[in-house]
Amino acid sequence: MTTVVVIGGGPGGYVAAIRAAQLGGTVTLVEKEKIGGTCLNVGCIPTKALLHAGEFFEDIQQASSYGINLELQGYDWSLTQAKKDKTVAGLTRGVAALLKANGVTVIYGNARLLSGRTISVTNASGMDTVISADKVIIAVGSVAYIPPIPGLISPHCVTSTEALSLSTVPKTMVIIGGGVIGLELGSVYHNFGTTVTIVEALPQILPSMDSELGEMLQQMLQRNGIEIYTGAKVISIGNNADVAAVEVEVCNEKRTFEAEVVLVATGRRPNTQSLGLEDIGVEVENGSIKVNTFLETTIKGIYAVGDCLGQVMLAHVASAQGEVAATNALGGAEKYENAVIPSCVYTNPEFAEVGLTESHAKELGLDYSVDKFPLYANGKALIMNGGKGVVKLITNSDGSLLGSQILGPSATEIIGECALAIKMGATAGDLIRTIHAHPTIYEAIREAALVSEHRPIHTL
């Protein structure tokens, strides 16, 4: 029977462990902190729990516009935090139960590879245990990247991990970085009354996503009261007892923003430093583990998945890779394909995309078309958020769907239809011939497909 050691218990690691056990492997999972990794404990799940609470609080404040009279008495942040923690604890217990039910042995400690088949695990007491395996799957994830900004190391400065568990809601917050983490946590605290300022060094927020819809989202967030500065370089951070003073260069002009809390949201880096990879011959480049299409490293029998590859740092990507790596570790020959990966931003409104953006299609020299359907012409969107947003489709010359970007209510849910359409090679005509329920947000996808065939119904 094949023995497998999985290093890391996040969405890549625990999925790999369960799949390897399903395939008949004898599996040991090594986790240094908590089962569930960053995503379940200090990432995806707690962030969305706080976002949901903040949106609920915001909705109550707007209840009068729907003719509902409520007496709002504020909020209890400690109970909000407790609700978040309860959700996280329930999910992590569930994952632990699944591992146990599948016969996976869990060992807690820091792992280091001594060879291609031998792993040393150091527990919290400093005791070392050496285990061996036929195959190894590395799924150690990532950690927050801390840029070399003078004054950044101070009590006022936090990463996303600390920002999820602040004891009180700050009056002011400066966020360094306008990516997904910065926008989502900025939205959380803005909804609870914090004055939020986001500074992004690049010319646009969400630089890896569709620029047109990113600009639209920025304008919406700014209208809601979040200050956003792009092309803004942080020079230094000054600190005193009460606030930090963030010095920023914007349009060749220096400005200073004061805040009780400074959130550093400048991305993440692979968490591979302590594994001893290069000592045993695993190729690593700038901390990222190099793998082939089978997710195998340069050492036969050692696989790697998720954020530690330094590629697409998303939980659902790590899980998909975990299944592929486990399959191959147990004798399979499955290639990992990353062409159809949905990306989601849980702001208000939500922003999601999959496949090629307009700029990517142009770079590839494709004969493509771009067609849009505004959500002010969608009944459900009008009810939910006043019709703010748009559905955008990128189609090939033969009508096949190449990509989609959606800004609006439930965008992170309905992007799944577009992901499946791209994966199955569907055309705009296929989307049109599929009857969509009404009233829904997702019927706007069909409406955008109608635009691509020059026969719109609910827009001109």
N, C-alpha and C positions, 0 to 999 in steps of 0.2 A: 504494500500500500504506500502511495506517495505521501511523504510528509512535507508540509508547507508551513513556513513561518511568514506571517504578514506583519510588517513593521508600520504601525500607525492605525488608529481606530476611528478615523474620520470617515466621510462618505465614500472615499475610495477604498480604504482599508477594510472597513467592516463588510462592505458589499463583496469585496474580493474574498474575504474569509468565508462568508456564507456560501458564495458560489463554489468555492473550492471544496467545501465540505459536502455540498450537494452532489458534486462530481466524484465523491468517494475519497477525497483526501483526508489525511489526519492533520488538522489545522491548529496552529497556535498563533494567537494574535498578541502582539506586544504593543502596549499603549503606555505612554509616559505620564499622562494626566487623566483625562476623562474620555470615556467612550463617547463617540459622536464627533470628536475633533472640534475644529473651529466652527464649522457650520452649525452644528446643533447647540454648542455651548456658548460661543461668543461671536457668532456670525449671523448666518441667514435667519435662523429661527428666532432668537431674541430680538433681532432688529425688526423683523416683521411683526412680532408681538407688540413692541412699542409703537411701531407705525400704526397698527390697527387701533391701539388705544388712543393715540393722538388724533387719528381721523374720526374716531367715535366722538371725542371731545369737541372737535371742530364741527361735526355734524349737529351736535346738540346746540351749539351756539347759533347755528343757522336755522334751527327748527322753526322759529317764528315766521320765516319766509314761506313755510309750508302750512301756516295757520295753526301751528302747535305751540301752545304757550307753556313754557317750562321755566322754573326758577333755578338757575344754575348756581350752584354753591361751590364751584371750583373743583379741585381734584386732590386726591391723596396720593402723592408720588410713591410713598412706601407700598401702598396697595397695588399700584401699577407695576412696580418692580416685583412684588410678590406674585402677581398673576403671570408675569413673564417667566419668573423662575419656576413656577409650578408647571408651566407648559414645557419648558426645557427639561425639567426633571422627568416628566412623564414620557417624553420621547426618548431620552437616554436610557431610562429603565426598559422601555420597549425594545430598543436595539440590543441591550444586554441580554434580555430574555430570548431574543431571536438567535443570538450567538450561542447561548446555552442550549437552546432547543435543537440547534444544528450540530451540536457536539464540538463547538470551538472552545479550546482552552484559552483563557485570557490571563496574561501575565502583565503586571504593571511595573514599569521601569524604563530607563533610557537604554536604547539598543545601540550596539556598535558591531559592525561586521568585522570578524577576525579573519574570515576567508570567504570563499564563495558559498560555503555550506555551514559555517559556524558563526553564531551570534552570541555576544556577551550582553547580558541584561543587568544593569545596576539599579537596584530598588532604592526606595526613599531612605533606607537605613545605610546605604552604601555597600550592601552585600551584592556580590556578583554571582550570576548564574549563567552557565554556558549551555546553550542549546544548539542542536544541529538539525538540518533539514535537507531534503532533496531539492526543494525549490524555495526561493525567497521572493516575496513581493514587497517592494518599498512603497509606502504611501504616507510619507511623513508630513505632507502639506507645506504650508508657508507661514511666514511671520510678517508682521508689519515692517515695511521699509522706513527707516528713519533717516531723512536727508541731513547732510552736514550743515545745518543752519546754526549760526552762533546764538546761544541762549535757549536752544530748543529743549535741552534737558532741564526741566524745572517742574515744580509742583503744579503749575498752571497747565502744563502740556500733557495731553493724554493721547493714547491710540484708541482705535475703535473698541478694543477690549474694555478699557476703563470707562469709555463713554457710555457703554451699555449699562453700567452699574453706578452711575453718579448718585451720591446720597441725596442731593437736592437738584432741582432744575435751575441752572445758572441764568442770571439776567442777560448775560451777553456771552456769545461764543464766536470765535473766529475759526474757520475750517480751512486748513491748508490742503487743497486738492479738490477738484471738481469732478471726480469720477463717481462711480456708483456709491461707494461707501460714504463719501462726503455729502452727496446729495440726499441719500436716504437718512443719515443721522441728522443732517441739517433740517430735514423735513420733520423728523421726530421732535426735536427741541423747539423748532418754530411753532409747531402745533400746540406745544405746552407753554408758549409765551416768551421764549427766549428770542432776543434780538440776534439774528444769525447773519454773519458775513462770510461768504465763500470766496477764496482767492485761488485761481487756477493759472498756472504758469503758461499753459498752451493757449492758442487763440480761441478755443471753444471748450465748453464743458463736455463730458463724455466723449473724449477725443477719438475713441475707437469706434464710435457708433455714427449713425447717419447724421451728417452735419445740419441738414435742413430741419429735421425734427428736433435735433438737439438745441438749435437756436430757438425754435418755437417753445420748447420746454423751459429754456432759460427765461424767456420773456414772461411766461406764465408764472414761474416761481418768483420772479421779481415783482410782478403785479400783486402777488400774494404777500409780499413784504420781506422776502429773503434778498439780501444784497449779494450780488455776484459780480466779481471782477475777473475778467479773463486777460491773458497776456500780462499777468501780474506776478512778479517775482518777489518772494519773501527774502529780505536782506538779513534781518536779524530779529531777535525777540528779546525785549527788555522786561525784567520782572521786578515787581515789588510785592508787598504783602497782600494787596487786594486784587490787582489785575496784572495781566501781561500786556506789553505794548508791542504789537506786531508791526514792524517797519516793512513796507511794501513799495516796490517800484512799479507804477502803472503809467504807461504812455510817457515814459521818460520823466515822470514826476514822482517824488517820494511822498508817501502817505503813511500815517500811523493809525492803526486800529487797536483800541483797547478792549480787552475781554477778560472775563473771569476764567474762562476755559478756552484753551487752544487745542483743537482736535487735529492731529496729524493724520491725514488720509491721503498719503502720497503713494499708495500702492503697496504691494506685498512682494516678498522675495522667497525663493525656495528655502525650506528649513533643513538643509542637508549638511551643515557644518560639522556635526559631531558624530557622523555615521562611520567615518573611516573609509569612505568609498574609494578615494584615490589611492589609498594604501594597498587596496586589494586589486586595483586595476580597472575599476568602474570609471568610465569616462564622464567627466563633469566639466561643464563650461559655465563660468560665472555662477556657480552654485546650482545650475540646472543639470539634471541627470539626462544623458543622451540615451535614447532608445530607438529601436527600429519599428517598423510598422506592426510588429507583433508585440510591441511594448517590452521587448527584451533588451537589457543593457548590453554593454560590451563584454560582460561575463555571462557565459551560457548558464541558464537556469536562474538568473536573477532578473526580475522584472521590476518596473517602476510605473506608477500611475499618479495622476492628479497634479496638484500645484507644484510638487517637487520637480516636475518636468519643465517648469517655467514657461509654459505655453498658454493655454486657455485656463485661467484659474476660476473655474466654476464647479460647484458641488456636483451638478448633474453630469458634467464631463468626467469628473473623477470616478463617479459611480459606474458610468458606462465603460471607462477604461478598466476599472476593477473587475468587471465581469469578463472582459476580453483577456486580461492577464491571467485570471484564475483558470479560464478555459485552456489557455495555452500551457500554463504550468502543469495541468493535468493531461497533457498529451495532445491538445488541439492545435490548430494552425489557423486561428482567426485573426484577420487583420483589423486594426482599429481605423475607422473612417471618421474624420472630423468635419466633413463638409456641411452638415446640417446641425448647427448648434444654436438653439434659441438663447438670446441674451435679454435679461429682464431688469428693469429699474423700477423700484416700488415707490416712486414719488406720487404726487397727486397733481396732474393725472399720471397714470403709469405709462411707461415707455418700454416697448419690446421690439426686437427685430430678430430675423433669421435669414440665413443665406446671404446673397450679395447685396451690398448697398449700391446706390447709384454711382458713387465715386469708384468703387471696386470694379463694377461692370465696365466703366469707362477705361480704367487702367488696363483691363484685360483686352480691350479693343473689341468688345462684343457688340453685335447689332441688337440693341435692347430698346425697350420703351419704358417710360415711367408714367404710371397712372395713379390718380389719387381720388379719394372720396372723402369730403369733409363731414365731420360728425355733427355739424349743425343741421345736417339733413337726415340725421338718424334719430328716430323717436326716442329710443331707450337712452341714448346719450344726452338728449335734451332733458330728459327726466332726471338723469343721474348727476350731470355736471354742467348743464346749460349748453351742451353740444360742443365742448372744447376738445379739439383734437382732429386727427386725420388718419386714414388708412392709406398706405402707399404700397403699390406693387411694382416690382421690377420683372418684366417678362422678356423672354428671348424672341427672336424673329419668328419662331414657329409657335409662339404662344405659350411655351412652357414657363412655369414660374421659376424665376431665379432667386428672388428675395422678396422680403416684405418688412416694412417698418410700420409700427402702430403706436400712436400717441393718443391716449384716451382711457376711459374707464375700462377696467378688466382687460387691458392690453396684454398683461402677462399670462392671462388664461387663454385668450382667443388666438394668440400667436401659434398655439399648437396646431390649429388647422393648416396654417401656412407651412409649418415645419413638415407635417405629414404630406402635404401636397408636393413640396419640393422633393422629399425623399422618394415619393412614388412616381415622380416625373409627370405630375398633373399639369394641365394647361389652364389658361384662363377660361376656356370653354368648359372644362370639367367643373370648375368652381361655379360657373353660371348654371350648369345643368343640375347641380346639387341644390335641392330646395332647402333654404335656410329659414329657421323659425323667425317669426315676427311677433312682437318687437324684441329684438336682441341687438347687442352691439356687434356681434359677429356677422350679421347679415351685411354689414358694411364691407366685408371682404368680397362678397359677391357683387356688390354695387361697384367696387373699384375694378373688378374683373369686367363688368359691363362697360365701364369707361374705356378699358383697354381694347374692346372690340367696337368702340365708337357708337355704342347704343345705350347710353345712360338712361335710367328711368327717373331717379330722384335727384338728379343734379343736371346742370346744363353743360 
